[in-house]
Amino acid sequence: MNTTGAPSRSMAVPLALLVGGGIIYGTFFSANRIAVDHGVPSMALAFWQSLFGGGALLVVSIILRDLPRLSGAHLRQYGFTAIFSFTIPLVALTYAAPNLPAGLLTLVLTLTPALTYIFAFAARLEKFNLWSTGGLLAGLLGVVLIVQPWTWGDVGAGVSGIWFLVALVAPLGYAANNVVVALIRPAEATTLQLSTGVLVFATVVMFPFMLAIDGFYFFPGAGIEGIGATAWAGFTDIVIFLVLFEVIHRAGPVFFSQFNYIVLAAGIIWAFIIFQDGFEPIVWAAIACMAVGLYLANRGTNQSILDRAADQAAKG
């Protein structure tokens, strides 16, 4: 009885972080929409939100005396995550978004869990697990239900395969980062150190992108709404990296990848609350599929914990 209960208890924290973090991060899209509507250009928005987020975490790190370390292993983690989970996906999506239907772009992004599962399996971080596979498929079904009614009619000869490949860079980057975090995270590093280091690194990397594409932007005409929305987007960046490092550390990259499904569902609901954006009843069916997917993924991770414990006991 205790043996089967231990994984469930150990999964309570990562599950709460995944759901709570996904609900908060779902506001990211609405915050960006408000900022853009008030004239904040895309690269400047990325730079300032990472600066706001990184600056806030740096203050917390100083207060808690838990500043990011600067060893080679730590810098490698900061750099990889900042580039593959922030800079490269952002640049790819910025250029691909105007050239692809929004629904197709959404579907491309939600390939991240499946790609993470493939990469983790190849890296021998995960064994084949029927529960986890079922969770991925249920979540992907939810995405298809959302995208299909409004997208397939727009997809045809007018969609460039080149821009589709450009968009595919984003989920590849996210999935690669999920797995690499599990492989190269320094053993002594804390989640606060890593999250702060990544956002500070991302700020430095995004600065030349902003200068090259948008010039030096300092919110001319954006008003308090544009600045506030950018700062809120920075707060959601804090949330996603804290959740990323902590959940991957506790439950692995495949379980964390379900975050994408939660964020998609939360983003739709927040858009309805904030902008009164309507959606068809089928969206509720899609959200139900994602909830089933999360439940199955949780079962799969519990099973993986039990399997690893059994393997260790057999070796011992």
C-alpha positions in Angstrom: 0.0 0.0 0.0 2.8 2.5 0.9 4.7 1.6 -2.2 1.9 2.5 -4.6 1.0 5.6 -2.6 4.4 7.1 -2.6 4.5 8.0 -6.3 1.0 9.6 -6.0 2.1 11.8 -3.1 5.4 12.7 -4.9 3.4 13.7 -8.0 1.1 16.1 -6.0 3.5 19.0 -6.2 4.5 18.7 -9.9 0.9 18.2 -10.8 -0.2 21.4 -8.8 2.7 23.3 -10.4 1.8 22.2 -13.9 -1.9 23.0 -13.6 -1.4 26.3 -11.6 1.5 27.4 -13.8 -0.4 26.6 -17.0 -3.4 28.6 -15.9 -1.2 31.6 -15.1 0.9 31.3 -18.2 -2.3 31.1 -20.3 -2.6 34.8 -19.7 0.6 35.4 -21.6 -1.2 35.5 -24.9 -3.7 38.1 -23.7 -0.9 40.2 -22.2 1.0 40.1 -25.5 -2.1 41.0 -27.4 -2.7 44.0 -25.2 0.9 45.1 -25.5 0.9 44.8 -29.3 -2.5 46.6 -29.5 -0.8 49.5 -27.7 2.1 49.6 -30.2 4.8 47.5 -28.6 6.7 45.7 -31.5 7.4 42.0 -31.2 11.1 41.9 -30.6 11.0 44.8 -28.2 8.2 43.1 -26.4 10.3 39.9 -26.0 13.3 41.9 -24.8 11.4 44.0 -22.2 9.4 41.1 -20.8 12.6 39.1 -20.3 14.2 42.1 -18.7 11.2 42.7 -16.4 11.1 39.0 -15.5 14.9 38.6 -15.1 15.2 41.8 -13.1 12.4 40.7 -10.7 14.0 37.3 -10.1 17.4 38.9 -9.7 16.1 41.0 -6.8 14.5 37.9 -5.2 17.8 36.0 -5.7 19.7 38.8 -3.9 17.2 38.9 -1.0 17.3 35.1 -0.6 21.1 35.0 -1.2 20.6 32.5 -4.0 22.2 34.2 -7.0 22.8 32.3 -10.2 26.2 30.6 -10.2 28.6 31.2 -13.0 30.4 27.8 -13.4 30.7 26.3 -16.9 27.9 23.8 -16.1 25.5 26.6 -15.0 26.3 28.9 -17.9 25.7 26.0 -20.3 22.3 25.4 -18.8 21.4 29.1 -18.9 22.5 29.5 -22.5 20.9 26.3 -23.8 17.5 27.0 -22.3 17.5 30.7 -23.1 18.4 30.0 -26.8 16.3 26.9 -27.4 13.3 27.6 -25.2 13.1 31.4 -25.7 15.1 33.1 -28.5 15.0 30.6 -31.4 11.3 29.7 -31.0 10.4 33.4 -30.6 12.2 34.4 -33.7 10.8 31.5 -35.7 7.3 32.2 -34.7 7.6 35.9 -35.3 8.5 35.3 -38.9 6.2 32.3 -39.5 3.0 33.6 -37.9 2.1 36.1 -40.6 2.5 33.4 -43.3 0.5 30.6 -41.7 -3.2 30.2 -40.6 -3.4 30.7 -36.8 -5.0 27.3 -36.2 -2.2 25.5 -38.1 0.4 27.4 -36.1 -1.3 26.3 -32.9 -1.3 22.7 -34.0 2.4 22.9 -34.8 3.2 24.3 -31.3 1.3 21.5 -29.6 3.6 18.9 -31.2 6.0 19.7 -28.3 4.7 16.9 -26.0 5.0 14.2 -28.7 8.5 15.5 -29.8 9.6 15.5 -26.1 8.4 11.9 -25.7 10.4 10.9 -28.8 13.6 12.7 -27.7 13.3 11.4 -24.1 12.9 7.9 -25.4 15.9 8.3 -27.7 17.9 9.6 -24.8 16.8 6.7 -22.6 15.2 9.0 -20.1 11.8 7.3 -20.7 10.7 3.8 -21.5 7.6 3.1 -23.6 4.6 3.7 -21.4 1.0 3.1 -22.5 -0.4 5.6 -20.0 1.9 8.4 -21.2 1.3 7.6 -24.9 -2.5 7.7 -24.3 -2.1 11.0 -22.5 -0.2 12.6 -25.4 -2.8 11.3 -27.9 -5.7 12.5 -25.8 -4.2 16.0 -25.6 -3.4 16.1 -29.3 -7.0 15.1 -30.0 -8.1 18.1 -28.0 -5.9 20.3 -30.1 -7.3 18.9 -33.3 -10.9 19.5 -32.1 -10.1 23.2 -31.5 -8.1 23.7 -34.7 -10.0 21.6 -37.3 -13.3 23.4 -37.8 -11.7 26.7 -38.6 -8.4 25.7 -40.1 -8.5 22.9 -42.6 -10.4 25.1 -45.1 -7.6 27.6 -45.1 -4.8 25.0 -45.6 -4.0 24.3 -49.2 -1.7 25.4 -51.9 -1.4 28.8 -50.4 0.4 27.5 -47.3 4.2 27.5 -47.9 6.0 24.4 -46.8 9.0 26.6 -46.0 7.1 28.6 -43.5 5.7 25.4 -42.0 9.3 24.2 -41.5 10.2 27.5 -40.0 7.3 27.2 -37.5 8.4 23.6 -36.7 11.6 25.0 -35.3 9.7 26.2 -32.2 8.3 22.9 -30.9 11.7 21.2 -31.8 13.4 23.8 -29.7 11.0 23.4 -26.8 11.2 19.6 -26.9 15.0 19.6 -27.1 15.2 21.9 -24.1 12.8 19.8 -22.1 15.1 16.8 -22.5 18.4 18.6 -22.2 17.3 20.2 -18.9 16.9 16.7 -17.5 20.4 15.7 -18.8 22.6 18.7 -18.0 21.1 20.4 -15.0 23.9 20.9 -12.4 23.1 18.7 -9.4 23.6 21.5 -6.9 21.6 24.2 -8.9 18.3 25.5 -7.4 15.3 26.3 -9.5 15.5 30.0 -8.6 19.2 30.1 -9.7 18.4 28.5 -13.1 15.3 30.5 -13.8 17.1 33.8 -13.0 20.1 32.8 -15.0 18.0 31.9 -18.0 16.0 35.1 -18.1 19.1 37.3 -17.6 20.8 35.4 -20.4 17.7 35.7 -22.6 17.7 39.5 -22.0 21.3 39.8 -23.2 20.6 37.7 -26.3 17.4 39.5 -27.2 18.9 43.0 -26.9 20.7 42.9 -30.3 17.6 41.3 -31.9 15.6 44.3 -30.7 18.1 46.8 -32.0 18.4 45.1 -35.4 14.6 44.7 -36.0 12.8 47.4 -33.9 15.6 49.7 -32.9 16.0 50.9 -29.3 12.4 50.9 -28.2 11.4 52.6 -24.9 7.6 52.4 -25.0 6.8 55.6 -27.0 3.0 56.0 -26.9 2.4 52.6 -25.3 0.9 54.2 -22.2 0.5 52.5 -18.9 -1.6 49.7 -20.5 1.2 48.7 -22.9 3.9 48.9 -20.2 1.7 47.0 -17.7 0.9 44.3 -20.2 4.6 43.8 -21.0 5.4 43.6 -17.3 2.7 41.0 -16.9 4.1 39.0 -19.8 7.4 39.2 -17.9 5.7 37.7 -14.8 4.4 34.8 -16.9 8.0 34.2 -18.1 9.0 33.9 -14.4 6.2 31.3 -13.9 7.0 29.2 -16.9 10.7 28.8 -16.1 10.1 28.1 -12.4 7.6 25.5 -13.4 9.8 24.1 -16.1 12.9 23.5 -13.9 11.0 22.3 -10.9 8.6 19.9 -12.7 11.3 18.4 -14.9 13.4 17.9 -11.8 10.6 16.2 -9.9 8.7 14.3 -12.7 10.7 14.4 -15.9 10.4 16.1 -19.3 7.5 14.1 -20.7 5.2 14.9 -17.8 6.2 18.6 -18.1 5.4 18.6 -21.8 1.7 18.3 -20.9 2.1 22.0 -19.9 1.5 22.9 -23.5 -2.0 21.5 -23.5 -3.0 23.2 -20.2 -1.7 26.5 -21.6 -3.7 26.2 -24.8 -6.9 25.5 -22.9 -6.2 28.3 -20.3 -5.3 30.8 -23.1 -8.7 30.2 -24.8 -10.6 30.7 -21.5 -8.6 33.8 -20.5 -9.2 35.3 -23.9 -13.0 34.7 -23.4 -12.8 36.4 -19.9 -10.6 39.3 -20.9 -11.7 40.1 -24.5 -15.1 38.3 -24.6 -13.7 36.2 -27.5 -16.4 33.6 -28.2 -15.8 30.0 -29.0 -17.8 27.0 -30.2 -19.1 24.4 -27.7 -16.7 21.9 -29.2 -13.9 23.7 -27.4 -15.3 22.4 -24.1 -14.9 18.9 -25.6 -11.4 19.7 -26.5 -10.6 20.9 -23.0 -12.1 17.7 -21.6 -9.8 15.7 -23.9 -6.8 17.7 -22.6 -7.9 17.0 -19.0 -8.1 13.3 -19.8 -4.6 13.6 -21.3 -3.2 15.2 -18.2 -4.8 12.4 -16.0 -3.3 9.7 -18.2 0.1 11.4 -18.2 0.0 11.6 -14.4 -0.7 7.8 -14.3 2.1 7.2 -16.7 4.6 9.2 -14.6 3.5 7.3 -11.5 4.0 4.0 -13.4 7.5 5.2 -14.5 8.4 6.0 -10.9 7.2 2.5 -9.8 9.2 0.9 -12.6 12.4 2.7 -11.7 12.0 1.9 -8.0 11.5 -1.8 -8.9 14.6 -1.8 -11.2 16.7 -0.2 -8.4 15.4 -2.8 -5.9 16.2 -5.6 -8.3 19.7 -4.2 -8.8 20.1 -3.7 -5.1 
